[in-house]
Amino acid sequence: QVQLVESGGGSVQAGGSLRLSCAASGRPVSSYTMGWFRQAPGKEREFVATIAWSGSSTYYADSVNGRFTISRDNAENTVYLQMNSLKPEDTAVYYCAASSVVHTLVVVTTLYEHWGQGTQVTVSS
């Protein structure tokens, strides 16, 4: 079973950037499709981005497409989320997740078996 630990969250002004990292242990992250999700106060957890096990394919929520970039370094067992042009509505707890569904990209929370503890991102106007 894989364990996931997110880092890199913090507070930033609108228009700024942050880079989140998700370090995996226990099993190679290359065994999984990886995703980032976020949850704002009072809202359901929502999909942000996903990346294939090989890194060859990615998919983004419309709200972040063009501003966020998901990437992975399987040799380092780490997945990243580069967030640029941040907006106040990006404020949320961001979660890294791993799915054993590897033949396609995965956007639904129920298909991710493993989750990190989350990291807070706060964007002020």
Buried (B, 14 or more C-beta within 10 A) or exposed (E): EBBBBBBBBEEBEEEBEBBBBBBBEEBEBBEBBBBBBBBBEEEEBBBBBBBBBEBEEBBBBEBBEEBBBBBBEBEEBBBBBBBBEBBEEBBBBBBBBBBBBBEEBBBEBEBBEBBBEBBEBBBEE
